[in-house]
Amino acid sequence: MDVFEAIRTRRSIRVYEDRPVEEEKLKRILEAARLAPSAGNRQPWRFIVVTDPKVKEGLIEAKRKMMPPPPPGAPPRPFRGPLESAPVLIVGCALPGESFPGTEFWKIDLTIALQNLVLAAWEQGLGTCWIGVFHEEEEVKKVLGLPKEARVVSMISVGYPAEKKEPVSNRKPLEEIVRYNHW
């Protein structure tokens, strides 16, 4: 699969097969993240690979704690998603102190690295889903034992897809989003 095909066909996978991800595939997608560009080549990222069911359950509980409560009188909302069925979770962390000074490049740098990881995973036959963790960052940091200076930017679920999805077709046309030389 070439890069453009991976970009065109990649979808967020929320349900995974009950089988482990091979170590060589996991290393390959982590290597894709490691090779990403970063401002000033500072590489302010760290990746926590979670495969231990107890640690995973801690992350699920952290996410569950931060969900908004159901409306009064409504039954509790079941929490289902990629955290439960994925055999691997990769937590993307950044160290702002290692980042290029100025704008919060650590967020941009880590996001570029995670996008490399996501595309490499798809090329390996693995599905992924971005899981935002901004509002439960402190809970996630407790579960993973992260140092105070580390920032959690996102989690990526990884595994073999148990669902099939068509390529995204609802993107705006280029004519609507691209300008040349001036607005």
MODELLER restraints for C-alpha pairs under 7 A, 6 or more apart:
rsr = mdl.restraints
at = mdl.atoms
rsr.add(forms.Gaussian(group=physical.xy_distance, feature=features.Distance(at['CA:1:A'], at['CA:123:A']), mean=6.06, stdev=0.5))
rsr.add(forms.Gaussian(group=physical.xy_distance, feature=features.Distance(at['CA:6:A'], at['CA:119:A']), mean=6.08, stdev=0.5))
rsr.add(forms.Gaussian(group=physical.xy_distance, feature=features.Distance(at['CA:6:A'], at['CA:122:A']), mean=6.49, stdev=0.5))
rsr.add(forms.Gaussian(group=physical.xy_distance, feature=features.Distance(at['CA:6:A'], at['CA:123:A']), mean=6.31, stdev=0.5))
rsr.add(forms.Gaussian(group=physical.xy_distance, feature=features.Distance(at['CA:7:A'], at['CA:119:A']), mean=6.82, stdev=0.5))
rsr.add(forms.Gaussian(group=physical.xy_distance, feature=features.Distance(at['CA:8:A'], at['CA:167:A']), mean=6.40, stdev=0.5))
rsr.add(forms.Gaussian(group=physical.xy_distance, feature=features.Distance(at['CA:9:A'], at['CA:167:A']), mean=4.62, stdev=0.5))
rsr.add(forms.Gaussian(group=physical.xy_distance, feature=features.Distance(at['CA:10:A'], at['CA:122:A']), mean=6.38, stdev=0.5))
rsr.add(forms.Gaussian(group=physical.xy_distance, feature=features.Distance(at['CA:10:A'], at['CA:167:A']), mean=6.78, stdev=0.5))
rsr.add(forms.Gaussian(group=physical.xy_distance, feature=features.Distance(at['CA:11:A'], at['CA:165:A']), mean=6.84, stdev=0.5))
rsr.add(forms.Gaussian(group=physical.xy_distance, feature=features.Distance(at['CA:11:A'], at['CA:167:A']), mean=6.79, stdev=0.5))
rsr.add(forms.Gaussian(group=physical.xy_distance, feature=features.Distance(at['CA:12:A'], at['CA:128:A']), mean=5.80, stdev=0.5))
rsr.add(forms.Gaussian(group=physical.xy_distance, feature=features.Distance(at['CA:12:A'], at['CA:129:A']), mean=4.64, stdev=0.5))
rsr.add(forms.Gaussian(group=physical.xy_distance, feature=features.Distance(at['CA:13:A'], at['CA:127:A']), mean=5.48, stdev=0.5))
rsr.add(forms.Gaussian(group=physical.xy_distance, feature=features.Distance(at['CA:13:A'], at['CA:128:A']), mean=5.42, stdev=0.5))
rsr.add(forms.Gaussian(group=physical.xy_distance, feature=features.Distance(at['CA:13:A'], at['CA:129:A']), mean=5.44, stdev=0.5))
rsr.add(forms.Gaussian(group=physical.xy_distance, feature=features.Distance(at['CA:13:A'], at['CA:161:A']), mean=6.30, stdev=0.5))
rsr.add(forms.Gaussian(group=physical.xy_distance, feature=features.Distance(at['CA:14:A'], at['CA:81:A']), mean=5.74, stdev=0.5))
rsr.add(forms.Gaussian(group=physical.xy_distance, feature=features.Distance(at['CA:14:A'], at['CA:82:A']), mean=4.37, stdev=0.5))
rsr.add(forms.Gaussian(group=physical.xy_distance, feature=features.Distance(at['CA:14:A'], at['CA:129:A']), mean=6.45, stdev=0.5))
rsr.add(forms.Gaussian(group=physical.xy_distance, feature=features.Distance(at['CA:15:A'], at['CA:82:A']), mean=5.84, stdev=0.5))
rsr.add(forms.Gaussian(group=physical.xy_distance, feature=features.Distance(at['CA:15:A'], at['CA:85:A']), mean=5.93, stdev=0.5))
rsr.add(forms.Gaussian(group=physical.xy_distance, feature=features.Distance(at['CA:15:A'], at['CA:161:A']), mean=6.30, stdev=0.5))
rsr.add(forms.Gaussian(group=physical.xy_distance, feature=features.Distance(at['CA:15:A'], at['CA:162:A']), mean=5.42, stdev=0.5))
rsr.add(forms.Gaussian(group=physical.xy_distance, feature=features.Distance(at['CA:15:A'], at['CA:163:A']), mean=6.24, stdev=0.5))
rsr.add(forms.Gaussian(group=physical.xy_distance, feature=features.Distance(at['CA:16:A'], at['CA:85:A']), mean=5.43, stdev=0.5))
rsr.add(forms.Gaussian(group=physical.xy_distance, feature=features.Distance(at['CA:16:A'], at['CA:86:A']), mean=5.51, stdev=0.5))
rsr.add(forms.Gaussian(group=physical.xy_distance, feature=features.Distance(at['CA:16:A'], at['CA:159:A']), mean=5.77, stdev=0.5))
rsr.add(forms.Gaussian(group=physical.xy_distance, feature=features.Distance(at['CA:16:A'], at['CA:160:A']), mean=5.43, stdev=0.5))
rsr.add(forms.Gaussian(group=physical.xy_distance, feature=features.Distance(at['CA:16:A'], at['CA:161:A']), mean=4.62, stdev=0.5))
rsr.add(forms.Gaussian(group=physical.xy_distance, feature=features.Distance(at['CA:16:A'], at['CA:162:A']), mean=4.55, stdev=0.5))
rsr.add(forms.Gaussian(group=physical.xy_distance, feature=features.Distance(at['CA:17:A'], at['CA:160:A']), mean=5.46, stdev=0.5))
rsr.add(forms.Gaussian(group=physical.xy_distance, feature=features.Distance(at['CA:17:A'], at['CA:161:A']), mean=5.97, stdev=0.5))
rsr.add(forms.Gaussian(group=physical.xy_distance, feature=features.Distance(at['CA:17:A'], at['CA:162:A']), mean=4.95, stdev=0.5))
rsr.add(forms.Gaussian(group=physical.xy_distance, feature=features.Distance(at['CA:20:A'], at['CA:87:A']), mean=5.80, stdev=0.5))
rsr.add(forms.Gaussian(group=physical.xy_distance, feature=features.Distance(at['CA:21:A'], at['CA:159:A']), mean=6.14, stdev=0.5))
rsr.add(forms.Gaussian(group=physical.xy_distance, feature=features.Distance(at['CA:25:A'], at['CA:124:A']), mean=6.81, stdev=0.5))
rsr.add(forms.Gaussian(group=physical.xy_distance, feature=features.Distance(at['CA:29:A'], at['CA:117:A']), mean=5.00, stdev=0.5))
rsr.add(forms.Gaussian(group=physical.xy_distance, feature=features.Distance(at['CA:29:A'], at['CA:120:A']), mean=5.34, stdev=0.5))
rsr.add(forms.Gaussian(group=physical.xy_distance, feature=features.Distance(at['CA:29:A'], at['CA:121:A']), mean=5.68, stdev=0.5))
rsr.add(forms.Gaussian(group=physical.xy_distance, feature=features.Distance(at['CA:30:A'], at['CA:117:A']), mean=6.22, stdev=0.5))
rsr.add(forms.Gaussian(group=physical.xy_distance, feature=features.Distance(at['CA:32:A'], at['CA:116:A']), mean=5.58, stdev=0.5))
rsr.add(forms.Gaussian(group=physical.xy_distance, feature=features.Distance(at['CA:32:A'], at['CA:117:A']), mean=5.50, stdev=0.5))
rsr.add(forms.Gaussian(group=physical.xy_distance, feature=features.Distance(at['CA:32:A'], at['CA:120:A']), mean=6.47, stdev=0.5))
rsr.add(forms.Gaussian(group=physical.xy_distance, feature=features.Distance(at['CA:33:A'], at['CA:113:A']), mean=4.33, stdev=0.5))
rsr.add(forms.Gaussian(group=physical.xy_distance, feature=features.Distance(at['CA:33:A'], at['CA:114:A']), mean=5.92, stdev=0.5))
rsr.add(forms.Gaussian(group=physical.xy_distance, feature=features.Distance(at['CA:33:A'], at['CA:116:A']), mean=5.31, stdev=0.5))
rsr.add(forms.Gaussian(group=physical.xy_distance, feature=features.Distance(at['CA:33:A'], at['CA:117:A']), mean=4.96, stdev=0.5))
rsr.add(forms.Gaussian(group=physical.xy_distance, feature=features.Distance(at['CA:34:A'], at['CA:113:A']), mean=6.71, stdev=0.5))
rsr.add(forms.Gaussian(group=physical.xy_distance, feature=features.Distance(at['CA:36:A'], at['CA:112:A']), mean=6.45, stdev=0.5))
rsr.add(forms.Gaussian(group=physical.xy_distance, feature=features.Distance(at['CA:36:A'], at['CA:113:A']), mean=4.98, stdev=0.5))
rsr.add(forms.Gaussian(group=physical.xy_distance, feature=features.Distance(at['CA:36:A'], at['CA:116:A']), mean=6.72, stdev=0.5))
rsr.add(forms.Gaussian(group=physical.xy_distance, feature=features.Distance(at['CA:38:A'], at['CA:109:A']), mean=4.94, stdev=0.5))
rsr.add(forms.Gaussian(group=physical.xy_distance, feature=features.Distance(at['CA:39:A'], at['CA:100:A']), mean=5.83, stdev=0.5))
rsr.add(forms.Gaussian(group=physical.xy_distance, feature=features.Distance(at['CA:39:A'], at['CA:105:A']), mean=6.60, stdev=0.5))
rsr.add(forms.Gaussian(group=physical.xy_distance, feature=features.Distance(at['CA:39:A'], at['CA:109:A']), mean=6.80, stdev=0.5))
rsr.add(forms.Gaussian(group=physical.xy_distance, feature=features.Distance(at['CA:40:A'], at['CA:100:A']), mean=5.94, stdev=0.5))
rsr.add(forms.Gaussian(group=physical.xy_distance, feature=features.Distance(at['CA:42:A'], at['CA:98:A']), mean=6.38, stdev=0.5))
rsr.add(forms.Gaussian(group=physical.xy_distance, feature=features.Distance(at['CA:42:A'], at['CA:99:A']), mean=5.73, stdev=0.5))
rsr.add(forms.Gaussian(group=physical.xy_distance, feature=features.Distance(at['CA:42:A'], at['CA:100:A']), mean=6.36, stdev=0.5))
rsr.add(forms.Gaussian(group=physical.xy_distance, feature=features.Distance(at['CA:44:A'], at['CA:94:A']), mean=5.47, stdev=0.5))
rsr.add(forms.Gaussian(group=physical.xy_distance, feature=features.Distance(at['CA:44:A'], at['CA:95:A']), mean=5.26, stdev=0.5))
rsr.add(forms.Gaussian(group=physical.xy_distance, feature=features.Distance(at['CA:44:A'], at['CA:96:A']), mean=6.75, stdev=0.5))
rsr.add(forms.Gaussian(group=physical.xy_distance, feature=features.Distance(at['CA:44:A'], at['CA:98:A']), mean=5.17, stdev=0.5))
rsr.add(forms.Gaussian(group=physical.xy_distance, feature=features.Distance(at['CA:44:A'], at['CA:99:A']), mean=5.33, stdev=0.5))
rsr.add(forms.Gaussian(group=physical.xy_distance, feature=features.Distance(at['CA:44:A'], at['CA:106:A']), mean=6.09, stdev=0.5))
rsr.add(forms.Gaussian(group=physical.xy_distance, feature=features.Distance(at['CA:45:A'], at['CA:93:A']), mean=5.72, stdev=0.5))
rsr.add(forms.Gaussian(group=physical.xy_distance, feature=features.Distance(at['CA:45:A'], at['CA:94:A']), mean=4.40, stdev=0.5))
rsr.add(forms.Gaussian(group=physical.xy_distance, feature=features.Distance(at['CA:45:A'], at['CA:95:A']), mean=6.33, stdev=0.5))
rsr.add(forms.Gaussian(group=physical.xy_distance, feature=features.Distance(at['CA:45:A'], at['CA:110:A']), mean=5.78, stdev=0.5))
rsr.add(forms.Gaussian(group=physical.xy_distance, feature=features.Distance(at['CA:46:A'], at['CA:92:A']), mean=6.27, stdev=0.5))
rsr.add(forms.Gaussian(group=physical.xy_distance, feature=features.Distance(at['CA:46:A'], at['CA:93:A']), mean=5.08, stdev=0.5))
rsr.add(forms.Gaussian(group=physical.xy_distance, feature=features.Distance(at['CA:46:A'], at['CA:94:A']), mean=5.92, stdev=0.5))
rsr.add(forms.Gaussian(group=physical.xy_distance, feature=features.Distance(at['CA:47:A'], at['CA:90:A']), mean=6.30, stdev=0.5))
rsr.add(forms.Gaussian(group=physical.xy_distance, feature=features.Distance(at['CA:47:A'], at['CA:91:A']), mean=5.61, stdev=0.5))
rsr.add(forms.Gaussian(group=physical.xy_distance, feature=features.Distance(at['CA:47:A'], at['CA:92:A']), mean=5.00, stdev=0.5))
rsr.add(forms.Gaussian(group=physical.xy_distance, feature=features.Distance(at['CA:47:A'], at['CA:93:A']), mean=6.03, stdev=0.5))
rsr.add(forms.Gaussian(group=physical.xy_distance, feature=features.Distance(at['CA:48:A'], at['CA:90:A']), mean=5.55, stdev=0.5))
rsr.add(forms.Gaussian(group=physical.xy_distance, feature=features.Distance(at['CA:48:A'], at['CA:91:A']), mean=4.98, stdev=0.5))
rsr.add(forms.Gaussian(group=physical.xy_distance, feature=features.Distance(at['CA:48:A'], at['CA:92:A']), mean=6.74, stdev=0.5))
rsr.add(forms.Gaussian(group=physical.xy_distance, feature=features.Distance(at['CA:49:A'], at['CA:88:A']), mean=6.91, stdev=0.5))
rsr.add(forms.Gaussian(group=physical.xy_distance, feature=features.Distance(at['CA:49:A'], at['CA:89:A']), mean=5.96, stdev=0.5))
rsr.add(forms.Gaussian(group=physical.xy_distance, feature=features.Distance(at['CA:49:A'], at['CA:90:A']), mean=4.62, stdev=0.5))
rsr.add(forms.Gaussian(group=physical.xy_distance, feature=features.Distance(at['CA:49:A'], at['CA:91:A']), mean=6.51, stdev=0.5))
rsr.add(forms.Gaussian(group=physical.xy_distance, feature=features.Distance(at['CA:50:A'], at['CA:56:A']), mean=6.51, stdev=0.5))
rsr.add(forms.Gaussian(group=physical.xy_distance, feature=features.Distance(at['CA:50:A'], at['CA:88:A']), mean=5.71, stdev=0.5))
rsr.add(forms.Gaussian(group=physical.xy_distance, feature=features.Distance(at['CA:50:A'], at['CA:89:A']), mean=5.00, stdev=0.5))
rsr.add(forms.Gaussian(group=physical.xy_distance, feature=features.Distance(at['CA:50:A'], at['CA:90:A']), mean=6.08, stdev=0.5))
rsr.add(forms.Gaussian(group=physical.xy_distance, feature=features.Distance(at['CA:51:A'], at['CA:87:A']), mean=6.27, stdev=0.5))
rsr.add(forms.Gaussian(group=physical.xy_distance, feature=features.Distance(at['CA:51:A'], at['CA:88:A']), mean=5.10, stdev=0.5))
rsr.add(forms.Gaussian(group=physical.xy_distance, feature=features.Distance(at['CA:51:A'], at['CA:89:A']), mean=6.74, stdev=0.5))
rsr.add(forms.Gaussian(group=physical.xy_distance, feature=features.Distance(at['CA:55:A'], at['CA:143:A']), mean=6.98, stdev=0.5))
rsr.add(forms.Gaussian(group=physical.xy_distance, feature=features.Distance(at['CA:58:A'], at['CA:143:A']), mean=5.93, stdev=0.5))
rsr.add(forms.Gaussian(group=physical.xy_distance, feature=features.Distance(at['CA:59:A'], at['CA:140:A']), mean=6.15, stdev=0.5))
rsr.add(forms.Gaussian(group=physical.xy_distance, feature=features.Distance(at['CA:59:A'], at['CA:143:A']), mean=6.60, stdev=0.5))
rsr.add(forms.Gaussian(group=physical.xy_distance, feature=features.Distance(at['CA:60:A'], at['CA:83:A']), mean=6.36, stdev=0.5))
rsr.add(forms.Gaussian(group=physical.xy_distance, feature=features.Distance(at['CA:62:A'], at['CA:136:A']), mean=6.82, stdev=0.5))
rsr.add(forms.Gaussian(group=physical.xy_distance, feature=features.Distance(at['CA:62:A'], at['CA:139:A']), mean=5.49, stdev=0.5))
rsr.add(forms.Gaussian(group=physical.xy_distance, feature=features.Distance(at['CA:62:A'], at['CA:140:A']), mean=6.24, stdev=0.5))
rsr.add(forms.Gaussian(group=physical.xy_distance, feature=features.Distance(at['CA:63:A'], at['CA:136:A']), mean=6.67, stdev=0.5))
rsr.add(forms.Gaussian(group=physical.xy_distance, feature=features.Distance(at['CA:64:A'], at['CA:79:A']), mean=6.82, stdev=0.5))
rsr.add(forms.Gaussian(group=physical.xy_distance, feature=features.Distance(at['CA:66:A'], at['CA:136:A']), mean=6.14, stdev=0.5))
rsr.add(forms.Gaussian(group=physical.xy_distance, feature=features.Distance(at['CA:70:A'], at['CA:76:A']), mean=6.03, stdev=0.5))
rsr.add(forms.Gaussian(group=physical.xy_distance, feature=features.Distance(at['CA:70:A'], at['CA:77:A']), mean=6.51, stdev=0.5))
rsr.add(forms.Gaussian(group=physical.xy_distance, feature=features.Distance(at['CA:82:A'], at['CA:157:A']), mean=6.15, stdev=0.5))
rsr.add(forms.Gaussian(group=physical.xy_distance, feature=features.Distance(at['CA:83:A'], at['CA:157:A']), mean=6.48, stdev=0.5))
rsr.add(forms.Gaussian(group=physical.xy_distance, feature=features.Distance(at['CA:86:A'], at['CA:157:A']), mean=5.72, stdev=0.5))
rsr.add(forms.Gaussian(group=physical.xy_distance, feature=features.Distance(at['CA:86:A'], at['CA:158:A']), mean=5.75, stdev=0.5))
rsr.add(forms.Gaussian(group=physical.xy_distance, feature=features.Distance(at['CA:86:A'], at['CA:159:A']), mean=5.44, stdev=0.5))
rsr.add(forms.Gaussian(group=physical.xy_distance, feature=features.Distance(at['CA:87:A'], at['CA:158:A']), mean=6.68, stdev=0.5))
rsr.add(forms.Gaussian(group=physical.xy_distance, feature=features.Distance(at['CA:87:A'], at['CA:159:A']), mean=5.83, stdev=0.5))
rsr.add(forms.Gaussian(group=physical.xy_distance, feature=features.Distance(at['CA:88:A'], at['CA:157:A']), mean=5.99, stdev=0.5))
rsr.add(forms.Gaussian(group=physical.xy_distance, feature=features.Distance(at['CA:88:A'], at['CA:158:A']), mean=5.13, stdev=0.5))
rsr.add(forms.Gaussian(group=physical.xy_distance, feature=features.Distance(at['CA:88:A'], at['CA:159:A']), mean=6.44, stdev=0.5))
rsr.add(forms.Gaussian(group=physical.xy_distance, feature=features.Distance(at['CA:89:A'], at['CA:155:A']), mean=6.57, stdev=0.5))
rsr.add(forms.Gaussian(group=physical.xy_distance, feature=features.Distance(at['CA:89:A'], at['CA:156:A']), mean=5.65, stdev=0.5))
rsr.add(forms.Gaussian(group=physical.xy_distance, feature=features.Distance(at['CA:89:A'], at['CA:157:A']), mean=4.55, stdev=0.5))
rsr.add(forms.Gaussian(group=physical.xy_distance, feature=features.Distance(at['CA:89:A'], at['CA:158:A']), mean=6.01, stdev=0.5))
rsr.add(forms.Gaussian(group=physical.xy_distance, feature=features.Distance(at['CA:90:A'], at['CA:155:A']), mean=5.53, stdev=0.5))
rsr.add(forms.Gaussian(group=physical.xy_distance, feature=features.Distance(at['CA:90:A'], at['CA:156:A']), mean=5.08, stdev=0.5))
rsr.add(forms.Gaussian(group=physical.xy_distance, feature=features.Distance(at['CA:90:A'], at['CA:157:A']), mean=6.39, stdev=0.5))
rsr.add(forms.Gaussian(group=physical.xy_distance, feature=features.Distance(at['CA:91:A'], at['CA:154:A']), mean=6.07, stdev=0.5))
rsr.add(forms.Gaussian(group=physical.xy_distance, feature=features.Distance(at['CA:91:A'], at['CA:155:A']), mean=4.31, stdev=0.5))
rsr.add(forms.Gaussian(group=physical.xy_distance, feature=features.Distance(at['CA:91:A'], at['CA:156:A']), mean=6.38, stdev=0.5))
rsr.add(forms.Gaussian(group=physical.xy_distance, feature=features.Distance(at['CA:92:A'], at['CA:110:A']), mean=6.95, stdev=0.5))
rsr.add(forms.Gaussian(group=physical.xy_distance, feature=features.Distance(at['CA:92:A'], at['CA:152:A']), mean=6.13, stdev=0.5))
rsr.add(forms.Gaussian(group=physical.xy_distance, feature=features.Distance(at['CA:92:A'], at['CA:153:A']), mean=5.75, stdev=0.5))
rsr.add(forms.Gaussian(group=physical.xy_distance, feature=features.Distance(at['CA:92:A'], at['CA:154:A']), mean=5.28, stdev=0.5))
rsr.add(forms.Gaussian(group=physical.xy_distance, feature=features.Distance(at['CA:92:A'], at['CA:155:A']), mean=5.83, stdev=0.5))
rsr.add(forms.Gaussian(group=physical.xy_distance, feature=features.Distance(at['CA:93:A'], at['CA:150:A']), mean=6.34, stdev=0.5))
rsr.add(forms.Gaussian(group=physical.xy_distance, feature=features.Distance(at['CA:93:A'], at['CA:151:A']), mean=5.36, stdev=0.5))
rsr.add(forms.Gaussian(group=physical.xy_distance, feature=features.Distance(at['CA:93:A'], at['CA:152:A']), mean=4.49, stdev=0.5))
rsr.add(forms.Gaussian(group=physical.xy_distance, feature=features.Distance(at['CA:93:A'], at['CA:153:A']), mean=5.75, stdev=0.5))
rsr.add(forms.Gaussian(group=physical.xy_distance, feature=features.Distance(at['CA:94:A'], at['CA:106:A']), mean=6.09, stdev=0.5))
rsr.add(forms.Gaussian(group=physical.xy_distance, feature=features.Distance(at['CA:94:A'], at['CA:110:A']), mean=6.69, stdev=0.5))
rsr.add(forms.Gaussian(group=physical.xy_distance, feature=features.Distance(at['CA:94:A'], at['CA:150:A']), mean=5.66, stdev=0.5))
rsr.add(forms.Gaussian(group=physical.xy_distance, feature=features.Distance(at['CA:94:A'], at['CA:151:A']), mean=5.15, stdev=0.5))
rsr.add(forms.Gaussian(group=physical.xy_distance, feature=features.Distance(at['CA:94:A'], at['CA:152:A']), mean=6.54, stdev=0.5))
rsr.add(forms.Gaussian(group=physical.xy_distance, feature=features.Distance(at['CA:95:A'], at['CA:149:A']), mean=6.28, stdev=0.5))
rsr.add(forms.Gaussian(group=physical.xy_distance, feature=features.Distance(at['CA:95:A'], at['CA:150:A']), mean=4.94, stdev=0.5))
rsr.add(forms.Gaussian(group=physical.xy_distance, feature=features.Distance(at['CA:95:A'], at['CA:151:A']), mean=6.32, stdev=0.5))
rsr.add(forms.Gaussian(group=physical.xy_distance, feature=features.Distance(at['CA:96:A'], at['CA:106:A']), mean=5.68, stdev=0.5))
rsr.add(forms.Gaussian(group=physical.xy_distance, feature=features.Distance(at['CA:99:A'], at['CA:105:A']), mean=6.29, stdev=0.5))
rsr.add(forms.Gaussian(group=physical.xy_distance, feature=features.Distance(at['CA:99:A'], at['CA:106:A']), mean=5.39, stdev=0.5))
rsr.add(forms.Gaussian(group=physical.xy_distance, feature=features.Distance(at['CA:107:A'], at['CA:153:A']), mean=6.97, stdev=0.5))
rsr.add(forms.Gaussian(group=physical.xy_distance, feature=features.Distance(at['CA:118:A'], at['CA:128:A']), mean=6.28, stdev=0.5))
rsr.add(forms.Gaussian(group=physical.xy_distance, feature=features.Distance(at['CA:121:A'], at['CA:127:A']), mean=6.55, stdev=0.5))
rsr.add(forms.Gaussian(group=physical.xy_distance, feature=features.Distance(at['CA:125:A'], at['CA:160:A']), mean=6.87, stdev=0.5))
rsr.add(forms.Gaussian(group=physical.xy_distance, feature=features.Distance(at['CA:126:A'], at['CA:158:A']), mean=6.56, stdev=0.5))
rsr.add(forms.Gaussian(group=physical.xy_distance, feature=features.Distance(at['CA:126:A'], at['CA:159:A']), mean=5.31, stdev=0.5))
rsr.add(forms.Gaussian(group=physical.xy_distance, feature=features.Distance(at['CA:126:A'], at['CA:160:A']), mean=4.86, stdev=0.5))
rsr.add(forms.Gaussian(group=physical.xy_distance, feature=features.Distance(at['CA:126:A'], at['CA:161:A']), mean=6.54, stdev=0.5))
rsr.add(forms.Gaussian(group=physical.xy_distance, feature=features.Distance(at['CA:127:A'], at['CA:158:A']), mean=5.74, stdev=0.5))
rsr.add(forms.Gaussian(group=physical.xy_distance, feature=features.Distance(at['CA:127:A'], at['CA:159:A']), mean=5.48, stdev=0.5))
rsr.add(forms.Gaussian(group=physical.xy_distance, feature=features.Distance(at['CA:127:A'], at['CA:160:A']), mean=5.69, stdev=0.5))
rsr.add(forms.Gaussian(group=physical.xy_distance, feature=features.Distance(at['CA:127:A'], at['CA:161:A']), mean=5.29, stdev=0.5))
rsr.add(forms.Gaussian(group=physical.xy_distance, feature=features.Distance(at['CA:128:A'], at['CA:156:A']), mean=6.21, stdev=0.5))
rsr.add(forms.Gaussian(group=physical.xy_distance, feature=features.Distance(at['CA:128:A'], at['CA:157:A']), mean=5.14, stdev=0.5))
rsr.add(forms.Gaussian(group=physical.xy_distance, feature=features.Distance(at['CA:128:A'], at['CA:158:A']), mean=4.67, stdev=0.5))
rsr.add(forms.Gaussian(group=physical.xy_distance, feature=features.Distance(at['CA:128:A'], at['CA:159:A']), mean=6.74, stdev=0.5))
rsr.add(forms.Gaussian(group=physical.xy_distance, feature=features.Distance(at['CA:129:A'], at['CA:156:A']), mean=5.47, stdev=0.5))
rsr.add(forms.Gaussian(group=physical.xy_distance, feature=features.Distance(at['CA:129:A'], at['CA:157:A']), mean=5.26, stdev=0.5))
rsr.add(forms.Gaussian(group=physical.xy_distance, feature=features.Distance(at['CA:130:A'], at['CA:154:A']), mean=6.78, stdev=0.5))
rsr.add(forms.Gaussian(group=physical.xy_distance, feature=features.Distance(at['CA:130:A'], at['CA:155:A']), mean=6.04, stdev=0.5))
rsr.add(forms.Gaussian(group=physical.xy_distance, feature=features.Distance(at['CA:130:A'], at['CA:156:A']), mean=4.81, stdev=0.5))
rsr.add(forms.Gaussian(group=physical.xy_distance, feature=features.Distance(at['CA:130:A'], at['CA:157:A']), mean=6.84, stdev=0.5))
rsr.add(forms.Gaussian(group=physical.xy_distance, feature=features.Distance(at['CA:131:A'], at['CA:154:A']), mean=5.82, stdev=0.5))
rsr.add(forms.Gaussian(group=physical.xy_distance, feature=features.Distance(at['CA:131:A'], at['CA:155:A']), mean=4.97, stdev=0.5))
rsr.add(forms.Gaussian(group=physical.xy_distance, feature=features.Distance(at['CA:131:A'], at['CA:156:A']), mean=5.90, stdev=0.5))
rsr.add(forms.Gaussian(group=physical.xy_distance, feature=features.Distance(at['CA:132:A'], at['CA:154:A']), mean=5.04, stdev=0.5))
rsr.add(forms.Gaussian(group=physical.xy_distance, feature=features.Distance(at['CA:132:A'], at['CA:155:A']), mean=6.52, stdev=0.5))
rsr.add(forms.Gaussian(group=physical.xy_distance, feature=features.Distance(at['CA:133:A'], at['CA:153:A']), mean=6.55, stdev=0.5))
rsr.add(forms.Gaussian(group=physical.xy_distance, feature=features.Distance(at['CA:133:A'], at['CA:154:A']), mean=5.54, stdev=0.5))
rsr.add(forms.Gaussian(group=physical.xy_distance, feature=features.Distance(at['CA:133:A'], at['CA:155:A']), mean=6.96, stdev=0.5))
rsr.add(forms.Gaussian(group=physical.xy_distance, feature=features.Distance(at['CA:134:A'], at['CA:153:A']), mean=6.52, stdev=0.5))
rsr.add(forms.Gaussian(group=physical.xy_distance, feature=features.Distance(at['CA:137:A'], at['CA:152:A']), mean=5.89, stdev=0.5))
